[in-house]
Amino acid sequence: MDRPTPLTITDAAAERVKALIAKRGKPTAGIRIGVRSKGCSGMSYTVEFADEKSPYDETVEDKGVTVYIDPKATMFILGTEMDYVEEQMKSGFVFRNPNEKGRCGCGESFHI
């Protein structure tokens, strides 16, 4: 039985990750996505540069980018789509997570 993909990456997100890594100016293995306790709904996504793969990271390679998923976050983001959105008043990575049961009013945190 095939294992479900933990994360899909849109073209816009892949292009933004490539641009951020290019601008960083030092060798970078990819980005790491995690989940931490924060906000009124309980959890928020984290995105940071990854200099190397950690031993238990889940690895997603798609559209020319490598995304590592913190092992503590895998069960919370299984099936999530990572996108990058630029709007008039804000821009940033957006996570469309089918496991979310709700979000806070400002959209900064979620609960499952």
MMTF fields as JSON, N, C-alpha, C and O atoms, coordinates in Angstrom:
{
  "mmtfVersion": "1.0.0",
  "mmtfProducer": "UNKNOWN",
  "numBonds": 447,
  "numAtoms": 448,
  "numGroups": 112,
  "numChains": 1,
  "numModels": 1,
  "chainsPerModel": [1],
  "groupsPerChain": [112],
  "chainIdList": ["A"],
  "bondAtomList": [4, 2, 8, 6, 12, 10, 16, 14, 20, 18, 24, 22, 28, 26, 32, 30, 36, 34, 40, 38, 44, 42, 48, 46, 52, 50, 56, 54, 60, 58, 64, 62, 68, 66, 72, 70, 76, 74, 80, 78, 84, 82, 88, 86, 92, 90, 96, 94, 100, 98, 104, 102, 108, 106, 112, 110, 116, 114, 120, 118, 124, 122, 128, 126, 132, 130, 136, 134, 140, 138, 144, 142, 148, 146, 152, 150, 156, 154, 160, 158, 164, 162, 168, 166, 172, 170, 176, 174, 180, 178, 184, 182, 188, 186, 192, 190, 196, 194, 200, 198, 204, 202, 208, 206, 212, 210, 216, 214, 220, 218, 224, 222, 228, 226, 232, 230, 236, 234, 240, 238, 244, 242, 248, 246, 252, 250, 256, 254, 260, 258, 264, 262, 268, 266, 272, 270, 276, 274, 280, 278, 284, 282, 288, 286, 292, 290, 296, 294, 300, 298, 304, 302, 308, 306, 312, 310, 316, 314, 320, 318, 324, 322, 328, 326, 332, 330, 336, 334, 340, 338, 344, 342, 348, 346, 352, 350, 356, 354, 360, 358, 364, 362, 368, 366, 372, 370, 376, 374, 380, 378, 384, 382, 388, 386, 392, 390, 396, 394, 400, 398, 404, 402, 408, 406, 412, 410, 416, 414, 420, 418, 424, 422, 428, 426, 432, 430, 436, 434, 440, 438, 444, 442],
  "bondOrderList": [1, 1, 1, 1, 1, 1, 1, 1, 1, 1, 1, 1, 1, 1, 1, 1, 1, 1, 1, 1, 1, 1, 1, 1, 1, 1, 1, 1, 1, 1, 1, 1, 1, 1, 1, 1, 1, 1, 1, 1, 1, 1, 1, 1, 1, 1, 1, 1, 1, 1, 1, 1, 1, 1, 1, 1, 1, 1, 1, 1, 1, 1, 1, 1, 1, 1, 1, 1, 1, 1, 1, 1, 1, 1, 1, 1, 1, 1, 1, 1, 1, 1, 1, 1, 1, 1, 1, 1, 1, 1, 1, 1, 1, 1, 1, 1, 1, 1, 1, 1, 1, 1, 1, 1, 1, 1, 1, 1, 1, 1, 1],
  "groupList": [{"groupName": "MET", "atomNameList": ["N", "CA", "C", "O"], "elementList": ["N", "C", "C", "O"], "formalChargeList": [0, 0, 0, 0], "bondAtomList": [1, 0, 2, 1, 3, 2], "bondOrderList": [1, 1, 2], "singleLetterCode": "M", "chemCompType": "L-PEPTIDE LINKING"}, {"groupName": "ASP", "atomNameList": ["N", "CA", "C", "O"], "elementList": ["N", "C", "C", "O"], "formalChargeList": [0, 0, 0, 0], "bondAtomList": [1, 0, 2, 1, 3, 2], "bondOrderList": [1, 1, 2], "singleLetterCode": "D", "chemCompType": "L-PEPTIDE LINKING"}, {"groupName": "ARG", "atomNameList": ["N", "CA", "C", "O"], "elementList": ["N", "C", "C", "O"], "formalChargeList": [0, 0, 0, 0], "bondAtomList": [1, 0, 2, 1, 3, 2], "bondOrderList": [1, 1, 2], "singleLetterCode": "R", "chemCompType": "L-PEPTIDE LINKING"}, {"groupName": "PRO", "atomNameList": ["N", "CA", "C", "O"], "elementList": ["N", "C", "C", "O"], "formalChargeList": [0, 0, 0, 0], "bondAtomList": [1, 0, 2, 1, 3, 2], "bondOrderList": [1, 1, 2], "singleLetterCode": "P", "chemCompType": "L-PEPTIDE LINKING"}, {"groupName": "THR", "atomNameList": ["N", "CA", "C", "O"], "elementList": ["N", "C", "C", "O"], "formalChargeList": [0, 0, 0, 0], "bondAtomList": [1, 0, 2, 1, 3, 2], "bondOrderList": [1, 1, 2], "singleLetterCode": "T", "chemCompType": "L-PEPTIDE LINKING"}, {"groupName": "LEU", "atomNameList": ["N", "CA", "C", "O"], "elementList": ["N", "C", "C", "O"], "formalChargeList": [0, 0, 0, 0], "bondAtomList": [1, 0, 2, 1, 3, 2], "bondOrderList": [1, 1, 2], "singleLetterCode": "L", "chemCompType": "L-PEPTIDE LINKING"}, {"groupName": "ILE", "atomNameList": ["N", "CA", "C", "O"], "elementList": ["N", "C", "C", "O"], "formalChargeList": [0, 0, 0, 0], "bondAtomList": [1, 0, 2, 1, 3, 2], "bondOrderList": [1, 1, 2], "singleLetterCode": "I", "chemCompType": "L-PEPTIDE LINKING"}, {"groupName": "ALA", "atomNameList": ["N", "CA", "C", "O"], "elementList": ["N", "C", "C", "O"], "formalChargeList": [0, 0, 0, 0], "bondAtomList": [1, 0, 2, 1, 3, 2], "bondOrderList": [1, 1, 2], "singleLetterCode": "A", "chemCompType": "L-PEPTIDE LINKING"}, {"groupName": "GLU", "atomNameList": ["N", "CA", "C", "O"], "elementList": ["N", "C", "C", "O"], "formalChargeList": [0, 0, 0, 0], "bondAtomList": [1, 0, 2, 1, 3, 2], "bondOrderList": [1, 1, 2], "singleLetterCode": "E", "chemCompType": "L-PEPTIDE LINKING"}, {"groupName": "VAL", "atomNameList": ["N", "CA", "C", "O"], "elementList": ["N", "C", "C", "O"], "formalChargeList": [0, 0, 0, 0], "bondAtomList": [1, 0, 2, 1, 3, 2], "bondOrderList": [1, 1, 2], "singleLetterCode": "V", "chemCompType": "L-PEPTIDE LINKING"}, {"groupName": "LYS", "atomNameList": ["N", "CA", "C", "O"], "elementList": ["N", "C", "C", "O"], "formalChargeList": [0, 0, 0, 0], "bondAtomList": [1, 0, 2, 1, 3, 2], "bondOrderList": [1, 1, 2], "singleLetterCode": "K", "chemCompType": "L-PEPTIDE LINKING"}, {"groupName": "GLY", "atomNameList": ["N", "CA", "C", "O"], "elementList": ["N", "C", "C", "O"], "formalChargeList": [0, 0, 0, 0], "bondAtomList": [1, 0, 2, 1, 3, 2], "bondOrderList": [1, 1, 2], "singleLetterCode": "G", "chemCompType": "PEPTIDE LINKING"}, {"groupName": "SER", "atomNameList": ["N", "CA", "C", "O"], "elementList": ["N", "C", "C", "O"], "formalChargeList": [0, 0, 0, 0], "bondAtomList": [1, 0, 2, 1, 3, 2], "bondOrderList": [1, 1, 2], "singleLetterCode": "S", "chemCompType": "L-PEPTIDE LINKING"}, {"groupName": "CYS", "atomNameList": ["N", "CA", "C", "O"], "elementList": ["N", "C", "C", "O"], "formalChargeList": [0, 0, 0, 0], "bondAtomList": [1, 0, 2, 1, 3, 2], "bondOrderList": [1, 1, 2], "singleLetterCode": "C", "chemCompType": "L-PEPTIDE LINKING"}, {"groupName": "TYR", "atomNameList": ["N", "CA", "C", "O"], "elementList": ["N", "C", "C", "O"], "formalChargeList": [0, 0, 0, 0], "bondAtomList": [1, 0, 2, 1, 3, 2], "bondOrderList": [1, 1, 2], "singleLetterCode": "Y", "chemCompType": "L-PEPTIDE LINKING"}, {"groupName": "PHE", "atomNameList": ["N", "CA", "C", "O"], "elementList": ["N", "C", "C", "O"], "formalChargeList": [0, 0, 0, 0], "bondAtomList": [1, 0, 2, 1, 3, 2], "bondOrderList": [1, 1, 2], "singleLetterCode": "F", "chemCompType": "L-PEPTIDE LINKING"}, {"groupName": "GLN", "atomNameList": ["N", "CA", "C", "O"], "elementList": ["N", "C", "C", "O"], "formalChargeList": [0, 0, 0, 0], "bondAtomList": [1, 0, 2, 1, 3, 2], "bondOrderList": [1, 1, 2], "singleLetterCode": "Q", "chemCompType": "L-PEPTIDE LINKING"}, {"groupName": "ASN", "atomNameList": ["N", "CA", "C", "O"], "elementList": ["N", "C", "C", "O"], "formalChargeList": [0, 0, 0, 0], "bondAtomList": [1, 0, 2, 1, 3, 2], "bondOrderList": [1, 1, 2], "singleLetterCode": "N", "chemCompType": "L-PEPTIDE LINKING"}, {"groupName": "HIS", "atomNameList": ["N", "CA", "C", "O"], "elementList": ["N", "C", "C", "O"], "formalChargeList": [0, 0, 0, 0], "bondAtomList": [1, 0, 2, 1, 3, 2], "bondOrderList": [1, 1, 2], "singleLetterCode": "H", "chemCompType": "L-PEPTIDE LINKING"}],
  "groupTypeList": [0, 1, 2, 3, 4, 3, 5, 4, 6, 4, 1, 7, 7, 7, 8, 2, 9, 10, 7, 5, 6, 7, 10, 2, 11, 10, 3, 4, 7, 11, 6, 2, 6, 11, 9, 2, 12, 10, 11, 13, 12, 11, 0, 12, 14, 4, 9, 8, 15, 7, 1, 8, 10, 12, 3, 14, 1, 8, 4, 9, 8, 1, 10, 11, 9, 4, 9, 14, 6, 1, 3, 10, 7, 4, 0, 15, 6, 5, 11, 4, 8, 0, 1, 14, 9, 8, 8, 16, 0, 10, 12, 11, 15, 9, 15, 2, 17, 3, 17, 8, 10, 11, 2, 13, 11, 13, 11, 8, 12, 15, 18, 6],
  "groupIdList": [1, 2, 3, 4, 5, 6, 7, 8, 9, 10, 11, 12, 13, 14, 15, 16, 17, 18, 19, 20, 21, 22, 23, 24, 25, 26, 27, 28, 29, 30, 31, 32, 33, 34, 35, 36, 37, 38, 39, 40, 41, 42, 43, 44, 45, 46, 47, 48, 49, 50, 51, 52, 53, 54, 55, 56, 57, 58, 59, 60, 61, 62, 63, 64, 65, 66, 67, 68, 69, 70, 71, 72, 73, 74, 75, 76, 77, 78, 79, 80, 81, 82, 83, 84, 85, 86, 87, 88, 89, 90, 91, 92, 93, 94, 95, 96, 97, 98, 99, 100, 101, 102, 103, 104, 105, 106, 107, 108, 109, 110, 111, 112],
  "secStructList": [7, 7, 7, 7, 7, 1, 3, 3, 3, 7, 2, 2, 2, 2, 2, 2, 2, 2, 2, 2, 2, 2, 2, 2, 7, 1, 7, 7, 7, 3, 3, 3, 3, 3, 3, 3, 3, 3, 6, 6, 6, 3, 3, 3, 3, 3, 3, 3, 3, 3, 1, 1, 7, 7, 6, 6, 7, 3, 3, 3, 3, 3, 6, 6, 3, 3, 3, 3, 3, 7, 6, 6, 6, 2, 2, 2, 2, 6, 6, 3, 3, 3, 3, 3, 3, 3, 7, 1, 1, 7, 3, 3, 3, 3, 3, 3, 7, 6, 6, 7, 7, 3, 3, 7, 6, 6, 1, 1, 7, 3, 3, 7],
  "xCoordList": [0.844, 0.0, 0.888, 1.817, 0.596, 1.368, 1.066, -0.062, 2.117, 1.979, 1.489, 1.988, 0.533, 0.043, 1.142, 2.019, 1.076, 2.032, 1.728, 0.594, 2.738, 2.469, 2.195, 1.507, 2.737, 2.632, 2.745, 3.593, 1.884, 2.057, 2.452, 2.107, 3.177, 3.725, 3.235, 3.396, 2.64, 2.185, 3.386, 4.465, 3.175, 4.235, 4.676, 5.87, 3.711, 4.032, 4.888, 5.836, 4.561, 5.346, 6.749, 7.721, 6.868, 8.184, 9.054, 10.234, 8.484, 9.249, 9.692, 10.807, 8.834, 9.187, 10.292, 11.214, 10.203, 11.256, 12.586, 13.612, 12.576, 13.809, 14.393, 15.602, 13.544, 14.009, 14.588, 15.626, 13.945, 14.444, 15.788, 16.689, 15.923, 17.19, 18.297, 19.419, 17.993, 18.993, 19.443, 20.62, 18.505, 18.816, 19.566, 20.227, 19.47, 20.089, 21.608, 22.223, 22.211, 23.652, 24.539, 25.725, 24.024, 24.849, 24.235, 23.041, 25.027, 24.482, 23.283, 23.327, 22.236, 20.992, 20.43, 20.302, 20.098, 19.552, 18.1, 17.648, 17.373, 15.957, 15.308, 15.963, 14.02, 13.318, 12.711, 12.476, 12.464, 11.843, 10.524, 10.45, 9.491, 8.174, 7.883, 8.142, 7.35, 6.987, 5.679, 5.052, 5.283, 4.081, 4.472, 5.174, 4.01, 4.286, 3.026, 2.086, 3.03, 1.904, 1.954, 2.964, 0.838, 0.798, -0.615, -1.378, -0.944, -2.193, -3.414, -3.322, -4.545, -5.767, -6.379, -7.202, -5.995, -6.53, -5.616, -6.033, -4.384, -3.531, -2.242, -1.222, -2.229, -1.016, -0.819, -1.773, 0.446, 0.755, 1.873, 2.626, 1.964, 3.005, 4.295, 4.266, 5.414, 6.711, 7.413, 7.278, 8.159, 8.955, 10.321, 10.426, 11.373, 12.728, 13.677, 13.366, 14.832, 15.856, 16.395, 16.49, 16.745, 17.354, 18.741, 18.878, 19.768, 21.134, 21.418, 22.257, 20.7, 20.855, 19.602, 18.791, 19.45, 18.316, 18.57, 19.662, 17.579, 17.656, 17.307, 16.599, 17.787, 17.62, 16.185, 15.97, 15.212, 13.844, 12.91, 11.705, 13.459, 12.641, 11.996, 12.614, 10.766, 10.102, 10.581, 10.644, 10.915, 11.43, 10.443, 9.966, 10.139, 9.306, 10.144, 10.581, 10.363, 11.078, 10.099, 9.578, 9.854, 8.86, 9.175, 9.558, 9.016, 9.168, 10.521, 10.624, 11.547, 12.892, 13.246, 14.295, 12.392, 12.699, 12.617, 11.918, 13.353, 13.319, 12.72, 13.172, 11.69, 11.024, 11.15, 10.785, 11.67, 11.761, 10.618, 10.308, 10.004, 8.905, 9.371, 9.76, 9.324, 9.683, 8.847, 7.632, 9.462, 8.702, 7.543, 6.56, 7.648, 6.559, 5.37, 4.273, 5.587, 4.526, 3.831, 2.734, 4.443, 3.924, 2.452, 1.677, 2.052, 0.658, -0.323, -1.503, 0.148, -0.735, -0.893, -1.887, 0.078, 0.005, -0.17, -0.075, -0.417, -0.625, -1.71, -2.831, -1.385, -2.336, -2.427, -3.273, -1.583, -1.634, -1.032, -0.086, -1.592, -1.029, -0.353, -0.955, 0.9, 1.654, 1.616, 2.002, 1.152, 1.044, 1.724, 2.013, 1.973, 2.473, 1.526, 1.246, 1.028, 0.036, 0.547, 1.056, 0.405, 0.722, -0.556, -1.178, -0.942, -2.128, -1.725, -0.577, -2.641, -2.336, -1.836, -0.917, -2.424, -2.075, -1.144, -0.591, -0.956, -0.071, 0.375, -0.255, 1.472, 1.944, 2.586, 3.075, 2.58, 3.205, 2.768, 1.932, 3.362, 2.998, 1.629, 1.317, 0.829, -0.502, -0.56, -0.122, -1.093, -1.215, -2.687, -3.455, -3.073, -4.449, -4.455, -4.047, -4.923, -4.82, -6.206, -7.072, -6.423, -7.736, -8.047, -9.19, -7.04, -7.231, -7.676, -8.084, -7.606, -7.978, -9.459, -10.302, -9.75, -11.144, -11.576, -12.77, -10.61, -10.941, -9.69, -8.588, -9.878, -8.803, -9.241, -10.432, -8.249, -8.579, -9.039, -8.899, -9.574, -10.106, -9.081, -9.412, -7.834, -6.806, -6.098, -5.294, -6.388, -5.799, -4.393, -3.753, -3.895, -2.516, -2.361, -1.254, -3.449, -3.324, -4.529, -5.549, -4.378, -5.408, -5.496, -4.626, -6.555, -6.645, -7.159, -7.867, -6.768, -7.139, -7.969, -8.392],
  "yCoordList": [-1.181, 0.0, 1.242, 1.349, 2.178, 3.406, 4.295, 4.374, 4.962, 5.894, 7.236, 7.685, 7.895, 9.18, 10.247, 10.212, 11.179, 12.281, 13.212, 13.667, 13.498, 14.351, 15.802, 16.516, 16.245, 17.656, 17.798, 17.162, 18.638, 19.001, 20.469, 21.253, 20.826, 22.172, 22.761, 22.145, 23.943, 24.594, 25.204, 25.356, 25.545, 26.198, 27.502, 27.794, 28.286, 29.569, 29.371, 30.123, 28.361, 28.087, 27.636, 28.066, 26.775, 26.292, 27.451, 27.524, 28.346, 29.495, 30.406, 30.928, 30.599, 31.451, 30.809, 31.495, 29.496, 28.793, 28.928, 29.204, 28.736, 28.874, 30.279, 30.434, 31.292, 32.68, 32.948, 33.6, 32.463, 32.679, 31.994, 32.568, 30.781, 30.062, 30.765, 30.882, 31.234, 31.942, 33.223, 33.579, 33.911, 35.173, 34.963, 35.88, 33.78, 33.51, 33.635, 34.103, 33.231, 33.434, 32.428, 32.701, 31.278, 30.219, 28.876, 28.8, 27.827, 26.52, 26.137, 26.239, 25.703, 25.379, 24.097, 23.978, 23.143, 21.87, 22.011, 21.285, 22.932, 23.142, 23.952, 24.753, 23.744, 24.389, 23.304, 22.18, 23.662, 22.728, 23.328, 24.497, 22.504, 22.913, 22.19, 20.995, 22.931, 22.353, 22.932, 23.749, 22.508, 23.003, 23.278, 22.484, 24.416, 24.717, 25.237, 25.685, 25.167, 25.688, 27.205, 27.815, 27.813, 29.268, 29.713, 28.979, 30.893, 31.517, 31.011, 30.12, 31.588, 31.271, 29.932, 29.384, 29.395, 28.099, 26.938, 25.782, 27.229, 26.162, 25.891, 25.653, 25.914, 25.577, 26.527, 27.094, 26.689, 27.462, 26.758, 25.966, 27.06, 26.472, 27.271, 28.484, 26.582, 27.244, 26.868, 25.745, 27.807, 27.581, 28.189, 29.36, 27.387, 27.881, 27.227, 26.186, 27.84, 27.242, 25.984, 25.909, 25.003, 23.772, 23.643, 23.535, 23.656, 23.487, 22.042, 21.751, 21.133, 19.702, 18.97, 19.512, 17.756, 16.916, 16.379, 15.892, 16.466, 15.836, 14.357, 13.994, 13.51, 12.065, 11.576, 10.616, 12.197, 11.696, 12.555, 12.308, 13.565, 14.407, 13.587, 12.671, 13.914, 13.404, 14.321, 15.536, 13.774, 14.578, 14.58, 13.529, 15.778, 15.939, 16.703, 17.825, 16.089, 16.753, 16.918, 15.939, 18.168, 18.457, 19.798, 20.744, 19.882, 21.131, 21.803, 23.029, 20.999, 21.537, 22.03, 22.647, 21.772, 22.18, 20.973, 19.995, 21.077, 20.045, 20.646, 21.675, 19.973, 20.405, 19.271, 18.128, 19.605, 18.642, 18.929, 20.084, 17.873, 18.023, 17.483, 16.322, 18.338, 17.947, 16.735, 16.747, 15.688, 14.476, 14.708, 13.968, 15.718, 16.013, 16.662, 16.717, 17.155, 17.847, 16.967, 17.299, 15.859, 15.045, 14.694, 14.853, 14.227, 13.806, 14.976, 14.772, 16.193, 17.357, 17.915, 18.581, 17.65, 18.262, 17.267, 17.651, 16.033, 15.014, 15.458, 15.76, 15.499, 15.896, 17.391, 17.828, 18.179, 19.641, 20.117, 19.522, 21.195, 21.866, 23.147, 23.951, 23.336, 24.556, 25.459, 25.048, 26.68, 27.642, 28.935, 29.131, 29.804, 31.145, 32.123, 32.014, 33.086, 34.025, 35.442, 35.795, 36.252, 37.684, 38.455, 38.374, 39.207, 40.042, 41.481, 41.753, 42.386, 43.802, 44.147, 44.953, 43.555, 43.917, 42.919, 43.233, 41.723, 40.752, 39.709, 39.503, 39.064, 37.959, 36.942, 37.29, 35.701, 34.679, 33.284, 33.09, 32.313, 30.924, 30.66, 31.146, 29.891, 29.516, 27.997, 27.347, 27.436, 25.989, 25.624, 26.057, 24.819, 24.335, 22.908, 21.97, 22.768, 21.516, 20.876, 21.441, 19.699, 19.058, 18.549, 18.199, 18.507, 18.017, 19.101, 18.796, 20.357, 21.451, 21.4, 21.167, 21.62, 21.697, 23.153, 23.445, 24.06, 25.464, 26.318, 25.818, 27.624, 28.608, 29.762, 29.994, 30.483, 31.677, 32.775, 32.636, 33.84, 34.921, 35.606, 36.058, 35.69, 36.366, 35.405, 35.838, 34.108, 33.137, 32.701, 32.014, 33.082, 32.76, 31.39, 30.854, 30.823, 29.526, 28.649, 29.137, 27.349, 26.393, 25.302, 25.188, 24.496, 23.325, 22.147, 22.295, 20.977, 19.724, 18.886, 17.788],
  "zCoordList": [0.0, 0.0, 0.0, 0.8, -0.901, -0.975, 0.207, 0.693, 0.653, 1.767, 1.229, 0.197, 1.886, 1.396, 1.449, 2.312, 0.521, 0.495, 1.662, 1.816, 2.485, 3.641, 3.262, 3.991, 2.108, 1.759, 0.25, -0.376, -0.339, -1.739, -1.793, -0.909, -2.839, -2.973, -4.288, -5.341, -4.237, -5.465, -6.19, -5.618, -7.448, -8.228, -7.566, -7.499, -7.076, -6.443, -5.199, -4.973, -4.386, -3.175, -3.546, -2.924, -4.547, -4.967, -5.456, -5.116, -6.242, -6.745, -5.604, -5.625, -4.618, -3.474, -2.639, -2.198, -2.42, -1.679, -2.416, -1.795, -3.728, -4.522, -4.378, -4.203, -4.449, -4.334, -2.948, -2.833, -1.909, -0.545, -0.333, 0.278, -0.832, -0.689, -1.466, -0.973, -2.678, -3.489, -2.8, -2.846, -2.164, -1.492, -0.173, 0.314, 0.397, 1.699, 1.641, 2.598, 0.547, 0.375, 1.065, 1.25, 1.456, 2.026, 1.664, 1.377, 1.674, 1.3, 2.176, 3.402, 1.521, 2.199, 1.607, 0.388, 2.456, 1.977, 1.536, 0.65, 2.141, 1.832, 2.925, 3.592, 3.109, 4.218, 5.1, 4.657, 6.348, 7.297, 7.765, 8.142, 7.733, 8.198, 9.506, 9.65, 10.433, 11.714, 12.205, 11.531, 13.368, 14.029, 15.472, 16.097, 15.998, 17.407, 18.08, 17.423, 19.385, 20.16, 20.124, 20.476, 19.69, 19.593, 19.256, 18.628, 19.668, 19.259, 20.003, 20.847, 19.681, 20.392, 19.976, 20.709, 18.817, 18.398, 18.766, 18.703, 19.148, 19.674, 18.932, 19.579, 17.59, 16.844, 15.677, 15.144, 15.289, 14.096, 13.339, 13.905, 12.067, 11.222, 11.373, 11.581, 11.266, 11.245, 9.951, 9.466, 9.397, 8.192, 8.46, 8.824, 8.277, 8.5, 7.514, 6.935, 7.326, 6.479, 7.145, 8.37, 6.331, 6.836, 6.214, 4.995, 7.066, 6.573, 6.214, 5.362, 6.881, 6.601, 7.048, 7.799, 6.593, 6.987, 8.388, 8.682, 9.24, 10.559, 10.395, 9.456, 11.283, 11.098, 10.901, 10.161, 11.531, 11.456, 10.614, 10.576, 9.937, 9.068, 7.963, 7.419, 7.636, 6.436, 5.306, 5.493, 4.157, 3.05, 1.898, 1.47, 1.397, 0.214, -0.807, -0.551, -1.957, -3.045, -4.193, -4.728, -4.565, -5.594, -6.233, -5.545, -7.533, -8.281, -8.048, -8.075, -7.823, -7.668, -6.28, -6.096, -5.301, -3.927, -2.992, -3.258, -1.895, -0.866, 0.397, 0.9, 0.89, 2.114, 3.121, 2.843, 4.288, 5.379, 6.343, 6.636, 6.824, 7.78, 9.115, 9.233, 10.109, 11.466, 11.851, 11.651, 12.399, 12.715, 13.692, 13.666, 14.543, 15.477, 14.774, 15.329, 13.545, 12.816, 11.788, 11.337, 11.411, 10.308, 10.475, 9.532, 11.638, 11.806, 11.733, 11.448, 11.985, 11.943, 10.529, 10.24, 9.64, 8.317, 7.183, 6.017, 7.483, 6.465, 5.484, 5.894, 4.203, 3.174, 2.922, 2.142, 3.556, 3.439, 2.122, 1.605, 1.589, 0.419, 0.885, 1.597, 0.483, 0.801, -0.429, -1.524, -0.239, -1.331, -0.9, 0.28, -1.854, -1.554, -2.216, -3.41, -1.44, -1.927, -1.734, -0.67, -2.783, -2.684, -2.901, -3.96, -1.881, -1.954, -1.696, -1.343, -1.868, -1.719, -0.312, -0.165, 0.706, 2.076, 2.767, 3.822, 2.199, 2.834, 1.821, 0.784, 2.153, 1.34, 2.269, 3.344, 1.854, 2.667, 2.277, 1.394, 2.963, 2.743, 3.361, 4.448, 2.657, 3.104, 3.119, 2.17, 4.183, 4.315, 4.302, 5.16, 3.315, 3.22, 3.746, 3.061, 4.963, 5.692, 5.849, 6.517, 5.237, 5.348, 6.758, 7.053, 7.624, 8.992, 9.959, 11.08, 9.547, 10.442, 10.77, 9.903, 12.026, 12.484, 12.65, 12.712, 12.721, 12.86, 12.931, 13.158, 12.732, 12.795, 13.671, 13.88, 14.18, 14.949, 13.988, 12.773, 14.517, 13.694, 12.811, 11.715, 13.276, 12.48, 11.525, 10.7, 11.629, 10.719, 11.061, 10.265, 12.23, 12.601, 13.25, 13.302, 13.741, 14.406, 14.032, 13.546, 14.273, 13.913, 14.963, 15.827, 14.887, 15.749, 14.932, 13.936, 15.405, 14.725, 15.664, 15.302]
}
